[in-house]
Amino acid sequence: MFNGKCVLITGGTGSFGRACAHTLLTRHKPTKVIILSRDELKQYEMAQDFAEYENIRFFLGDVRDKDRLYRAFRGVDIIIHAAALKQVPAAEYNPFEVIKTNIMGAQNIIDAAIDTQVSHVLALSTDKAAAPINLYGATKLCSDKLFIAANSYAGTGDTKFSVVRYGNVLGSRGSVIPFFREQCKSGVLTVTDPRMTRFWITLEQGVDFVLRSIPAMVGGELFVPKLPSMNIMTLAHAMCPGGKIEITGIRPGEKLHEVMVPRDEAHNTVEFENHFLIKPNFRFFNKRFDSCGARPVADDFEYNSLDNPWQLTVEKLQELIEEL
């Protein structure tokens, strides 16, 4: 699907964007990969790392700036939207800045993509957007709704919009693994609550799932991969065997367990071998999924990190961490 196409990645200098660009350039044959981001230093550093590739371009720009998006999207076939403000404490303290990027920026992308006749737009979401309790999750839920609804007002255009939702990326910036790794030097790890569980996905798995989802898009769906879960204490023991654990208490805006398919969405959810798909609420969209070959989930189904039967052990977590 990507051969001979121009692919643009917003937030392309982040962990996901760099890995996605590398995969596109090494496994596929796009005519061009465009990195759109705000940070000139990160773009300079990424350009040095990708110097061997002649078909990568770097655009300075912000998703808040609609005029810049119109310029950047000309001739683009596929957009992968990874730009976001995502640090939960910073979002709580600077709410409208996060709203301007995560919500208003999403609408700018939608408008510019429709008007410049982009073929496919896939937006990255987060498990925090399902039943959100913090501002970051709430803005990503709004963003998800905007991208899904965009299919209904694309008019006669052919632009398709879909969303991918997955859990915490193993070892990414802001992840608990670099935090624990530093704490291991003192032999004391701080844990907010020993009951806490999380979904986990590696960066490579996240990129592969996104790139597999784009050819499968019909527009309006939300893709959710089947992922393993882990308990925070299991991770602590895997990273610092025999270390002391200090319980600090749950932080504002933090959940004990993450949800990727809420029970209230079960009636719209179907299951494939390796992922779930949440259909849009618009009835006139449902016929798009009649022949997708999936099976409906139970009415009381919920996909959460606590009840997930696929739980990571200490040994498996140690293997994953060694691979980082």
VOMARMI-857963 format. One record per residue: x, y, z of N, C-alpha, C, O in turn. Coordinates in steps of 0.1 Angstrom, whole numbers, plus 5000, padded with zeros to 4 digits. Example, Ala and Ser with C-alpha at 12.3 -4.5 7.8 and 13.67 -1.06 7.14 Angstrom:
! residues 2
SITE   n.px   n.py   n.pz   ca.px   ca.py   ca.pz   c.px   c.py   c.pz   o.px   o.py   o.pz
SITE   5132   4943   5078    5123    4955    5078   5132   4967   5078   5142   4967   5085
SITE   5128   4978   5071    5137    4989    5071   5129   5000   5079   5134   5011   5080
***
This chain:
! residues 324
SITE   n.px   n.py   n.pz   ca.px   ca.py   ca.pz   c.px   c.py   c.pz   o.px   o.py   o.pz
SITE   5008   4988   5000    5000    5000    5000   5009   5013   5000   5004   5023   4994
SITE   5020   5012   5006    5028    5024    5008   5038   5026   4996   5044   5037   4995
SITE   5040   5016   4988    5049    5018    4976   5043   5028   4967   5032   5028   4963
SITE   5052   5038   4963    5048    5048    4954   5039   5059   4960   5033   5067   4953
SITE   5037   5059   4973    5029    5069    4980   5037   5079   4988   5048   5076   4992
SITE   5031   5090   4991    5037    5100    4999   5031   5099   5013   5019   5101   5014
SITE   5039   5097   5023    5033    5095    5037   5039   5106   5046   5051   5109   5046
SITE   5030   5113   5053    5033    5123    5062   5030   5119   5076   5020   5113   5079
SITE   5040   5121   5086    5038    5118    5100   5038   5130   5108   5049   5137   5108
SITE   5027   5134   5115    5028    5145    5124   5034   5140   5137   5033   5129   5141
SITE   5041   5149   5144    5049    5145    5155   5059   5135   5152   5063   5126   5160
SITE   5065   5136   5140    5074    5126    5134   5087   5125   5141   5094   5115   5138
SITE   5091   5135   5149    5104    5133    5156   5103   5126   5169   5113   5125   5176
SITE   5091   5122   5173    5089    5115    5186   5093   5100   5184   5098   5096   5173
SITE   5092   5093   5195    5096    5079    5195   5089   5071   5184   5095   5064   5176
SITE   5076   5072   5183    5068    5065    5173   5072   5070   5159   5074   5062   5150
SITE   5072   5083   5157    5075    5088    5144   5088   5084   5138   5089   5080   5126
SITE   5098   5084   5146    5112    5079    5142   5111   5065   5138   5116   5061   5127
SITE   5105   5056   5146    5104    5042    5143   5096   5039   5131   5099   5031   5123
SITE   5085   5047   5130    5076    5045    5118   5083   5049   5105   5082   5042   5095
SITE   5090   5060   5106    5097    5065    5094   5107   5055   5090   5109   5052   5078
SITE   5115   5049   5099    5125    5039    5096   5119   5027   5090   5124   5021   5080
SITE   5108   5022   5095    5101    5010    5090   5096   5013   5075   5098   5005   5067
SITE   5090   5025   5073    5085    5028    5060   5097   5028   5050   5095   5024   5038
SITE   5108   5034   5054    5119    5036    5044   5127   5023   5042   5134   5022   5032
SITE   5127   5014   5052    5135    5001    5050   5126   4990   5045   5132   4981   5038
SITE   5113   4989   5048    5105    4978    5044   5096   4981   5032   5091   4972   5026
SITE   5094   4993   5029    5085    4997    5018   5092   5007   5008   5104   5010   5010
SITE   5085   5011   4998    5091    5020    4988   5082   5033   4986   5077   5035   4975
SITE   5081   5041   4996    5073    5053    4994   5081   5063   4986   5093   5063   4986
SITE   5074   5071   4978    5081    5082    4971   5087   5092   4980   5097   5098   4977
SITE   5080   5094   4992    5085    5104    5001   5079   5101   5015   5067   5097   5016
SITE   5087   5104   5025    5082    5104    5039   5084   5118   5044   5096   5123   5045
SITE   5074   5124   5049    5075    5138    5054   5073   5138   5069   5064   5132   5074
SITE   5083   5144   5076    5082    5145    5090   5077   5160   5094   5084   5169   5090
SITE   5066   5161   5100    5061    5174    5104   5061   5175   5119   5055   5167   5126
SITE   5069   5185   5124    5070    5186    5139   5074   5201   5142   5078   5208   5133
SITE   5074   5204   5155    5077    5218    5159   5091   5220   5162   5096   5232   5162
SITE   5099   5210   5166    5112    5211    5172   5123   5211   5162   5126   5200   5156
SITE   5130   5222   5159    5140    5222    5149   5152   5214   5153   5159   5208   5145
SITE   5155   5213   5166    5167    5205    5171   5164   5191   5169   5173   5184   5164
SITE   5153   5186   5172    5150    5172    5170   5150   5168   5155   5154   5157   5151
SITE   5145   5178   5147    5145    5175    5133   5160   5174   5128   5163   5166   5119
SITE   5168   5183   5133    5182    5183    5129   5189   5170   5133   5196   5164   5125
SITE   5186   5165   5145    5192    5153    5150   5187   5141   5142   5194   5132   5139
SITE   5174   5141   5139    5168    5130    5131   5173   5130   5117   5176   5119   5111
SITE   5175   5142   5111    5181    5143    5097   5195   5136   5097   5198   5130   5087
SITE   5203   5138   5107    5216    5132    5108   5215   5117   5108   5222   5110   5101
SITE   5205   5112   5116    5204    5097    5117   5198   5091   5104   5200   5079   5102
SITE   5190   5099   5097    5184    5094    5084   5191   5099   5072   5185   5099   5061
SITE   5203   5103   5073    5210    5109    5062   5212   5100   5050   5213   5105   5038
SITE   5211   5087   5052    5213    5078    5040   5200   5077   5031   5201   5072   5020
SITE   5189   5082   5036    5177    5082    5028   5174   5095   5021   5174   5105   5027
SITE   5172   5094   5008    5171    5106    5000   5156   5110   4999   5153   5121   4995
SITE   5147   5101   5003    5133    5105    5001   5126   5108   5014   5114   5105   5016
SITE   5133   5114   5024    5127    5119    5036   5128   5134   5036   5139   5140   5033
SITE   5118   5141   5040    5117    5155    5041   5113   5160   5055   5106   5152   5062
SITE   5117   5172   5059    5114    5177    5072   5107   5190   5071   5112   5200   5065
SITE   5095   5191   5077    5087    5203    5077   5086   5208   5091   5080   5201   5099
SITE   5090   5221   5093    5087    5227    5106   5073   5232   5106   5068   5238   5096
SITE   5065   5228   5116    5051    5233    5116   5044   5227   5129   5049   5218   5135
SITE   5033   5233   5131    5025    5229    5143   5011   5226   5138   5005   5232   5130
SITE   5005   5215   5144    4991    5211    5140   4981   5222   5144   4970   5222   5139
SITE   4985   5232   5152    4976    5243    5156   4975   5253   5144   4966   5261   5143
SITE   4985   5252   5135    4986    5262    5124   4980   5256   5111   4986   5248   5104
SITE   4967   5259   5109    4960    5253    5097   4966   5257   5084   4967   5248   5075
SITE   4971   5269   5083    4976    5273    5070   4989   5265   5067   4991   5261   5055
SITE   4997   5262   5077    5009    5254    5074   5005   5240   5070   5012   5233   5062
SITE   4994   5235   5076    4990    5221    5073   4985   5220   5058   4988   5211   5051
SITE   4978   5231   5053    4974    5231    5039   4986   5230   5030   4986   5223   5020
SITE   4997   5237   5034    5009    5237    5026   5016   5223   5026   5020   5218   5016
SITE   5016   5218   5039    5023    5205    5041   5016   5193   5034   5023   5184   5030
SITE   5003   5194   5034    4995    5182    5029   4994   5181   5014   4989   5171   5009
SITE   4998   5191   5007    4997    5190    4992   5005   5179   4986   5017   5177   4989
SITE   4998   5170   4979    5005    5159    4973   5007   5147   4982   5013   5137   4978
SITE   5001   5148   4994    5003    5137    5004   4992   5127   5002   4980   5130   5000
SITE   4995   5114   5003    4985    5103    5001   4980   5098   5015   4968   5096   5017
SITE   4989   5097   5024    4986    5090    5037   4991   5099   5048   5003   5103   5048
SITE   4983   5102   5059    4988    5109    5070   4987   5100   5083   4976   5093   5085
SITE   4997   5099   5090    4997    5092    5103   4999   5103   5114   5009   5109   5115
SITE   4988   5105   5122    4988    5116    5131   4993   5111   5145   4985   5105   5152
SITE   5005   5115   5148    5011    5111    5161   5014   5122   5170   5018   5121   5181
SITE   5012   5135   5165    5015    5146    5173   5005   5148   5185   4993   5147   5182
SITE   5010   5151   5197    5001    5153    5208   5009   5158   5220   5021   5155   5221
SITE   5002   5165   5229    5008    5168    5242   5002   5158   5251   4990   5156   5252
SITE   5010   5150   5258    5005    5138    5264   5010   5136   5278   5006   5126   5285
SITE   5018   5145   5284    5022    5143    5298   5010   5147   5307   5006   5158   5307
SITE   5005   5137   5315    4993    5139    5323   4995   5151   5333   4986   5159   5333
SITE   5006   5152   5341    5006    5163    5350   5007   5177   5343   5001   5186   5348
SITE   5015   5177   5332    5015    5190    5325   5002   5194   5319   4998   5206   5318
SITE   4994   5184   5315    4981    5186    5309   4971   5192   5320   4963   5201   5317
SITE   4972   5187   5332    4964    5192    5343   4967   5206   5346   4958   5214   5350
SITE   4980   5210   5345    4984    5223    5349   4982   5233   5337   4981   5245   5340
SITE   4983   5229   5325    4982    5237    5313   4971   5232   5304   4973   5229   5292
SITE   4958   5232   5309    4947    5225    5301   4945   5230   5287   4943   5222   5278
SITE   4944   5243   5286    4940    5248    5273   4951   5247   5262   4948   5246   5250
SITE   4964   5246   5266    4974    5244    5257   4973   5230   5251   4975   5227   5239
SITE   4969   5220   5260    4967    5206    5255   4954   5206   5246   4954   5198   5236
SITE   4944   5213   5250    4932    5214    5241   4935   5219   5227   4930   5214   5217
SITE   4943   5230   5227    4947    5236    5214   4954   5226   5205   4952   5226   5192
SITE   4963   5218   5211    4970    5208    5202   4962   5196   5199   4961   5191   5188
SITE   4957   5189   5210    4951    5176    5208   4937   5177   5202   4933   5167   5195
SITE   4929   5187   5204    4915    5188    5199   4915   5197   5187   4911   5193   5176
SITE   4919   5210   5189    4918    5219    5178   4928   5215   5167   4925   5217   5155
SITE   4939   5210   5171    4949    5205    5161   4943   5193   5152   4945   5193   5140
SITE   4935   5185   5159    4929    5174    5152   4919   5179   5142   4919   5174   5130
SITE   4911   5189   5145    4902    5195    5136   4909   5201   5124   4904   5201   5113
SITE   4920   5208   5127    4928    5214    5116   4933   5203   5106   4932   5205   5094
SITE   4937   5192   5111    4942    5181    5102   4930   5176   5094   4932   5173   5082
SITE   4919   5174   5100    4907    5169    5093   4904   5179   5081   4902   5174   5070
SITE   4902   5191   5084    4898    5201    5074   4909   5201   5063   4905   5201   5051
SITE   4921   5202   5066    4932    5203    5056   4933   5190   5048   4935   5191   5036
SITE   4931   5179   5054    4932    5166    5047   4920   5164   5037   4923   5160   5026
SITE   4908   5168   5041    4897    5168    5031   4899   5177   5019   4897   5173   5008
SITE   4903   5189   5022    4905    5199    5012   4916   5196   5002   4916   5200   4991
SITE   4927   5189   5007    4938    5186    4999   4937   5172   4993   4947   5167   4987
SITE   4926   5165   4996    4923    5152    4990   4933   5141   4994   4937   5133   4986
SITE   4937   5141   5007    4945    5130    5012   4936   5118   5012   4924   5119   5015
SITE   4942   5106   5009    4934    5094    5008   4931   5088   5022   4919   5085   5024
SITE   4941   5086   5030    4939    5079    5043   4945   5088   5054   4956   5093   5053
SITE   4938   5089   5065    4943    5096    5077   4941   5086   5089   4929   5083   5092
SITE   4951   5082   5096    4950    5074    5107   4956   5081   5119   4968   5085   5119
SITE   4948   5083   5130    4952    5090    5141   4955   5080   5153   4948   5071   5155
SITE   4966   5083   5160    4970    5075    5171   4963   5080   5184   4962   5092   5187
SITE   4957   5071   5191    4950    5074    5204   4957   5067   5215   4968   5063   5214
SITE   4950   5066   5226    4956    5060    5239   4945   5053   5247   4933   5057   5246
SITE   4949   5044   5255    4940    5037    5264   4934   5047   5274   4923   5045   5279
SITE   4940   5059   5276    4935    5069    5285   4923   5076   5280   4916   5083   5287
SITE   4920   5074   5267    4908    5080    5261   4896   5072   5263   4885   5077   5261
SITE   4897   5060   5268    4885    5052    5272   4881   5055   5286   4889   5052   5295
SITE   4869   5060   5288    4865    5064    5302   4875   5072   5309   4880   5069   5319
SITE   4879   5084   5303    4890    5092    5308   4887   5098   5321   4876   5102   5325
SITE   4898   5099   5329    4897    5106    5342   4907   5118   5343   4907   5124   5354
SITE   4914   5120   5333    4924    5131    5333   4922   5139   5320   4915   5134   5311
SITE   4927   5151   5320    4925    5160    5308   4931   5154   5296   4925   5155   5285
SITE   4943   5149   5297    4949    5143    5285   4940   5132   5279   4937   5133   5266
SITE   4935   5123   5287    4925    5113    5281   4913   5119   5275   4908   5114   5265
SITE   4908   5130   5282    4896    5136    5277   4898   5143   5263   4889   5142   5255
SITE   4910   5149   5262    4913    5155    5249   4914   5145   5238   4911   5147   5226
SITE   4920   5133   5241    4922    5123    5231   4909   5117   5228   4906   5112   5216
SITE   4900   5116   5237    4886    5111    5234   4879   5120   5224   4873   5116   5215
SITE   4880   5133   5227    4874    5143    5218   4881   5142   5204   4874   5142   5194
SITE   4894   5140   5204    4901    5139    5191   4896   5126   5184   4893   5127   5172
SITE   4894   5115   5191    4889    5103    5184   4876   5105   5178   4873   5101   5167
SITE   4867   5112   5186    4853    5115    5181   4854   5123   5168   4846   5121   5159
SITE   4863   5133   5168    4864    5142    5156   4868   5134   5144   4863   5136   5133
SITE   4878   5125   5145    4883    5118    5134   4873   5108   5129   4872   5106   5117
SITE   4866   5102   5138    4856    5092    5133   4844   5099   5126   4839   5095   5116
SITE   4840   5110   5132    4829    5118    5126   4833   5125   5113   4824   5128   5105
SITE   4846   5127   5111    4850    5133    5099   4846   5126   5086   4845   5132   5076
SITE   4844   5113   5088    4840    5105    5076   4826   5109   5071   4823   5107   5059
SITE   4818   5114   5080    4804    5118    5076   4803   5131   5070   4793   5134   5063
SITE   4814   5140   5071    4813    5153    5064   4825   5155   5054   4828   5166   5051
SITE   4831   5144   5050    4841    5145    5040   4834   5147   5026   4841   5150   5016
SITE   4820   5147   5026    4813    5150    5014   4815   5139   5003   4816   5127   5006
SITE   4817   5144   4991    4820    5135    4980   4834   5131   4979   4838   5123   4970
SITE   4843   5136   4988    4857    5133    4987   4859   5118   4992   4850   5112   4998
SITE   4871   5113   4989    4874    5099    4992   4883   5098   5005   4888   5087   5007
SITE   4885   5108   5012    4893    5108    5024   4887   5099   5035   4876   5101   5039
SITE   4895   5089   5039    4891    5080    5050   4898   5084   5063   4910   5087   5063
SITE   4891   5084   5074    4896    5087    5087   4894   5075   5097   4882   5070   5098
SITE   4904   5071   5104    4903    5060    5114   4912   5063   5125   4920   5072   5125
SITE   4911   5055   5136    4918    5057    5148   4924   5044   5153   4918   5033   5151
SITE   4936   5044   5158    4943    5033    5165   4944   5036   5179   4949   5047   5183
SITE   4940   5027   5188    4942    5029    5203   4950   5018   5208   4946   5006   5207
SITE   4961   5021   5215    4968    5010    5222   4974   5016   5235   4972   5027   5238
SITE   4980   5007   5243    4985    5010    5256   4998   5016   5257   5003   5022   5247
SITE   5004   5015   5269    5017    5021    5271   5028   5015   5263   5029   5002   5261
SITE   5037   5023   5257    5048    5018    5249   5060   5015   5258   5065   5024   5265
SITE   5064   5003   5257    5075    4998    5265   5088   5006   5263   5094   5006   5252
SITE   5093   5013   5273    5105    5021    5272   5105   5034   5265   5115   5040   5263
SITE   5093   5039   5261    5092    5052    5254   5095   5063   5264   5095   5061   5276
SITE   5096   5075   5259    5099    5087    5267   5087   5089   5277   5075   5089   5273
SITE   5090   5091   5290    5079    5092    5300   5075   5079   5305   5066   5079   5315
SITE   5080   5068   5300    5076    5055    5305   5082   5052   5318   5092   5058   5322
SITE   5076   5042   5326    5081    5039    5339   5094   5032   5339   5101   5031   5348
SITE   5097   5025   5327    5110    5017    5327   5122   5026   5328   5131   5022   5337
SITE   5124   5037   5321    5136    5045    5323   5136   5051   5338   5146   5052   5344
SITE   5124   5053   5343    5123    5058    5357   5128   5048   5367   5136   5051   5376
SITE   5123   5035   5365    5127    5024    5374   5142   5021   5372   5149   5018   5382
SITE   5147   5022   5360    5161    5019    5357   5170   5028   5365   5180   5024   5371
SITE   5166   5041   5366    5174    5051    5373   5173   5048   5388   5183   5049   5395
SITE   5161   5045   5393    5159    5042    5407   5166   5029   5411   5171   5028   5423
SITE   5168   5020   5402    5175    5007    5406   5189   5010   5411   5195   5001   5418
SITE   5195   5021   5407    5209    5024    5411   5209   5026   5426   5220   5023   5433
SITE   5198   5030   5432    5198    5032    5447   5192   5020   5454   5193   5019   5466
SITE   5186   5011   5447    5180    4999    5453   5166   5001   5458   5161   4992   5465
SITE   5161   5013   5456    5147    5016    5462   5138   5021   5450   5142   5031   5443
SITE   5127   5014   5448    5118    5018    5437   5105   5023   5444   5100   5018   5453
SITE   5100   5034   5438    5087    5040    5443   5076   5035   5434   5076   5037   5422
SITE   5065   5030   5440    5054    5025    5433   5042   5032   5439   5040   5033   5451
SITE   5033   5037   5430    5021    5045    5435   5011   5036   5442   5006   5039   5452
SITE   5008   5024   5435    4999    5015    5441   5002   5001   5436   5003   4999   5424
SITE   5004   4991   5446    5008    4978    5442   4997   4970   5433   5001   4960   5427
SITE   4985   4975   5433    4974    4968    5425   4974   4972   5411   4967   4966   5403
SITE   4982   4982   5407    4981    4989    5394   4985   4979   5383   4995   4972   5384
SITE   4977   4979   5372    4980    4971    5360   4980   4980   5348   4974   4990   5348
SITE   4987   4976   5338    4988    4983    5325   4989   4974   5313   4995   4963   5314
SITE   4984   4978   5302    4987    4972    5289   5001   4976   5285   5005   4987   5288
SITE   5008   4967   5278    5021    4970    5273   5023   4966   5258   5018   4955   5254
SITE   5030   4974   5251    5033    4971    5237   5046   4977   5234   5050   4988   5239
SITE   5054   4970   5226    5067    4975    5222   5065   4985   5211   5055   4985   5204
SITE   5075   4994   5209    5075    5004    5198   5073   4998   5185   5066   5002   5176
SITE   5081   4987   5182    5080    4980    5169   5066   4974   5167   5061   4975   5156
SITE   5060   4968   5178    5047    4963    5176   5037   4974   5173   5028   4972   5165
SITE   5038   4985   5180    5029    4997    5177   5030   5001   5163   5020   5004   5156
SITE   5042   5003   5158    5044    5007    5144   5038   4997   5134   5031   5000   5125
SITE   5041   4984   5137    5036    4973    5128   5020   4973   5128   5014   4971   5117
SITE   5014   4975   5139    5000    4975    5140   4994   4987   5133   4984   4985   5126
SITE   5000   4998   5134    4995    5010    5127   4996   5008   5112   4987   5011   5104
SITE   5007   5003   5107    5009    5001    5093   5001   4990   5087   4997   4990   5075
SITE   4997   4980   5095    4988    4970    5091   4973   4975   5091   4965   4970   5083
SITE   4970   4985   5099    4957    4990    5100   4953   4999   5088   4941   4999   5084
SITE   4963   5006   5083    4960    5015    5072   4954   5009   5060   4944   5013   5054
SITE   4959   4997   5055    4953    4991    5043   4939   4985   5046   4931   4983   5037
SITE   4936   4983   5059    4924    4977    5063   4913   4987   5065   4901   4984   5067
SITE   4916   5000   5065    4907    5011    5068   4895   5011   5058   4897   5010   5046
SITE   4883   5012   5063    4872    5016    5055   4866   5030   5059   4859   5036   5051
SITE   4871   5035   5070    4867    5048    5075   4857   5047   5087   4847   5041   5085
SITE   4861   5053   5098    4851    5054    5109   4854   5044   5120   4848   5045   5131
SITE   4863   5034   5118    4865    5024    5128   4877   5028   5137   4885   5037   5134
SITE   4877   5022   5149    4887    5024    5159   4894   5010   5161   4887   5001   5166
SITE   4906   5009   5158    4914    4996    5159   4920   4995   5173   4926   5004   5178
SITE   4919   4983   5179    4924    4981    5192   4932   4967   5192   4926   4957   5190
SITE   4945   4967   5193    4953    4955    5193   4951   4946   5205   4948   4952   5216
SITE   4952   4933   5204    4952    4925    5216   4966   4925   5222   4976   4921   5215
SITE   4967   4929   5234    4980    4931    5241   4981   4924   5254   4971   4921   5260
SITE   4994   4922   5259    4995    4916    5272   4994   4927   5283   4996   4939   5280
SITE   4991   4923   5295    4991    4933    5306   5002   4929   5316   5007   4918   5316
SITE   5005   4938   5325    5014    4935    5336   5010   4942   5349   5004   4953   5348
SITE   5013   4937   5360    5011    4943    5373   5024   4951   5376   5035   4947   5373
SITE   5022   4963   5382    5034    4972    5384   5044   4965   5393   5056   4968   5392
SITE   5040   4957   5403    5049    4950    5412   5057   4940   5404   5069   4937   5407
SITE   5051   4933   5394    5058    4923    5386   5069   4930   5379   5080   4925   5378
SITE   5066   4942   5373    5077    4950    5366   5088   4954   5376   5100   4953   5372
SITE   5084   4958   5388    5094    4963    5398   5104   4951   5401   5116   4953   5402
SITE   5098   4939   5403    5106    4927    5406   5115   4923   5395   5126   4918   5396
SITE   5109   4925   5382    5117    4921    5371   5129   4931   5369   5140   4926   5364
SITE   5127   4943   5372    5138    4953    5369   5148   4954   5381   5160   4957   5379
SITE   5143   4952   5393    5152    4953    5405   5150   4942   5415   5144   4944   5425
SITE   5154   4930   5411    5151    4918    5420   5158   4921   5434   5169   4924   5435
SITE   5149   4919   5444    5154    4921    5458   5154   4935   5462   5158   4938   5474
SITE   5151   4944   5454    5150    4959    5457   5139   4962   5467   5129   4955   5468
SITE   5141   4973   5474    5131    4978    5483   5120   4985   5475   5123   4993   5466
SITE   5107   4983   5479    5096    4990    5473   5090   5000   5483   5086   4996   5494
SITE   5088   5012   5479    5081    5022    5487   5068   5026   5480   5068   5029   5468
SITE   5057   5026   5487    5044    5029    5481   5041   5044   5484   5041   5048   5495
SITE   5039   5051   5473    5038    5066    5474   5023   5071   5473   5020   5082   5477
SITE   5014   5062   5469    5000    5066    5467   4997   5070   5453   5006   5076   5446
SITE   4985   5068   5448    4981    5070    5434   4981   5085   5432   4978   5093   5440
SITE   4986   5089   5420    4987    5103    5416   4974   5108   5410   4966   5101   5405
SITE   4972   5122   5411    4960    5127    5405   4959   5124   5390   4969   5125   5383
SITE   4947   5120   5385    4945    5117    5371   4950   5103   5367   4950   5100   5355
SITE   4954   5095   5377    4960    5081    5374   4949   5071   5377   4942   5071   5387
SITE   4948   5061   5368    4939    5050    5371   4946   5038   5376   4958   5036   5374
SITE   4939   5029   5384    4945    5017    5388   4946   5007   5376   4957   5000   5375
SITE   4936   5007   5368    4937    4997    5356   4932   5005   5344   4924   5014   5344
SITE   4938   5001   5333    4935    5008    5320   4924   5000   5312   4923   4987   5313
SITE   4916   5007   5305    4905    5001    5297   4908   5005   5282   4910   5017   5280
SITE   4907   4996   5273    4908    4999    5259   4895   4997   5251   4892   5004   5241
SITE   4886   4988   5256    4873    4987    5251   4863   4988   5263   4862   4978   5270
SITE   4857   4999   5265    4847    5000    5276   4835   4991   5274   4831   4988   5263
SITE   4829   4987   5285    4817    4979    5285   4806   4985   5277   4798   4979   5270
SITE   4805   4999   5278    4794    5006    5270   4796   5006   5255   4787   5009   5248
SITE   4808   5002   5251    4811    5001    5236   4810   4987   5231   4812   4984   5219
SITE   4807   4977   5240    4807    4963    5236   4797   4961   5224   4800   4953   5216
SITE   4786   4968   5224    4776    4965    5214   4781   4970   5200   4775   4965   5190
SITE   4791   4978   5200    4797    4982    5187   4810   4976   5184   4816   4979   5174
SITE   4814   4966   5192    4827    4960    5190   4827   4946   5184   4818   4938   5188
SITE   4836   4944   5175    4838    4930    5169   4852   4926   5171   4861   4934   5173
SITE   4854   4913   5171    4867    4907    5174   4873   4900   5162   4867   4892   5155
SITE   4886   4903   5160    4894    4895    5150   4904   4887   5158   4905   4887   5170
SITE   4912   4879   5151    4922    4871    5158   4932   4879   5166   4935   4875   5177
SITE   4937   4890   5160    4947    4898    5167   4943   4911   5172   4951   4919   5178
SITE   4931   4915   5169    4926    4928    5174   4911   4929   5175   4904   4921   5170
SITE   4907   4940   5182    4893    4943    5182   4890   4956   5173   4900   4963   5170
SITE   4878   4957   5169    4874    4969    5161   4861   4975   5167   4851   4968   5168
SITE   4862   4987   5170    4850    4994    5175   4844   5002   5164   4850   5011   5158
SITE   4831   4998   5160    4824    5004    5149   4819   5018   5153   4817   5020   5165
SITE   4817   5027   5144    4812    5040    5147   4797   5039   5151   4790   5030   5148
SITE   4792   5049   5159    4779    5049    5163   4769   5053   5152   4757   5050   5154
SITE   4774   5058   5141    4765    5062    5130   4759   5050   5123   4767   5042   5118
SITE   4746   5048   5123    4740    5036    5117   4743   5034   5102   4745   5023   5097
SITE   4744   5046   5095    4746    5045    5081   4761   5041   5078   4764   5038   5066
SITE   4769   5040   5088    4783    5035    5086   4784   5020   5088   4793   5013   5082
SITE   4774   5014   5095    4776    5000    5099   4776   4990   5088   4783   4980   5089
SITE   4770   4993   5076    4770    4984    5065   4784   4982   5059   4787   4973   5053
SITE   4793   4992   5063    4807    4991    5058   4814   4978   5064   4824   4973   5059
SITE   4808   4974   5076    4815    4963    5083   4808   4950   5083   4811   4940   5090
SITE   4797   4949   5074    4789    4937    5074   4797   4925   5069   4794   4914   5074
SITE   4806   4927   5061    4814    4915    5055   4828   4915   5059   4837   4910   5052
SITE   4831   4920   5071    4845    4921    5076   4850   4908   5081   4862   4906   5084
SITE   4841   4898   5084    4846    4885    5089   4848   4884   5103   4854   4874   5108
SITE   4844   4894   5111    4847    4894    5125   4835   4889   5133   4824   4888   5127
SITE   4836   4886   5146    4825    4881    5154   4822   4891   5165   4832   4897   5170
SITE   4810   4894   5168    4806    4903    5179   4811   4898   5192   4812   4886   5194
SITE   4815   4907   5201    4818    4904    5215   4805   4903   5223   4795   4907   5219
SITE   4806   4897   5235    4795    4896    5244   4790   4910   5248   4798   4920   5249
SITE   4777   4911   5252    4772    4924    5255   4778   4930   5268   4779   4942   5269
SITE   4783   4922   5277    4790    4927    5289   4805   4927   5288   4812   4928   5298
SITE   4810   4926   5276    4825    4925    5274   4831   4938   5277   4826   4949   5274
SITE   4843   4938   5284    4852    4949    5286   4866   4945   5285   4870   4935   5291
SITE   4874   4952   5277    4888    4948    5276   4896   4958   5285   4899   4969   5281
SITE   4900   4952   5296    4908    4960    5306   4921   4953   5310   4922   4941   5308
SITE   4930   4960   5316    4943    4954    5319   4943   4945   5331   4952   4937   5333
SITE   4932   4946   5340    4931    4937    5351   4926   4923   5347   4932   4913   5352
SITE   4915   4923   5340    4909    4910    5336   4915   4903   5324   4911   4892   5320
SITE   4924   4910   5317    4930    4905    5305   4937   4892   5308   4946   4891   5317
SITE   4934   4881   5301    4940    4868    5304   4955   4867   5300   4962   4858   5305
SITE   4959   4876   5292    4973    4876    5288   4982   4885   5297   4982   4897   5295
SITE   4988   4879   5307    4995    4887    5317   5010   4883   5316   5014   4871   5315
SITE   5018   4893   5317    5033    4891    5316   5039   4887   5329   5035   4892   5340
SITE   5048   4877   5329    5055    4873    5341   5068   4881   5342   5072   4888   5334
SITE   5074   4879   5354    5087    4885    5356   5097   4881   5346   5104   4890   5340
SITE   5098   4868   5342    5107    4864    5332   5105   4870   5318   5114   4874   5312
SITE   5092   4871   5314    5089    4876    5301   5092   4891   5301   5097   4896   5291
SITE   5089   4898   5312    5093    4913    5312   5108   4915   5312   5112   4924   5305
SITE   5115   4906   5318    5130    4908    5317   5135   4906   5303   5144   4913   5299
SITE   5129   4896   5296    5132    4894    5282   5129   4907   5273   5138   4911   5265
SITE   5117   4912   5275    5113    4924    5268   5123   4936   5271   5126   4943   5262
SITE   5126   4938   5284    5134    4949    5288   5148   4948   5282   5155   4958   5278
SITE   5154   4935   5281    5167    4933    5276   5167   4936   5261   5178   4940   5256
SITE   5156   4935   5254    5156    4938    5240   5155   4953   5237   5158   4957   5225
SITE   5152   4961   5247    5151    4975    5244   5165   4981   5241   5166   4994   5238
***
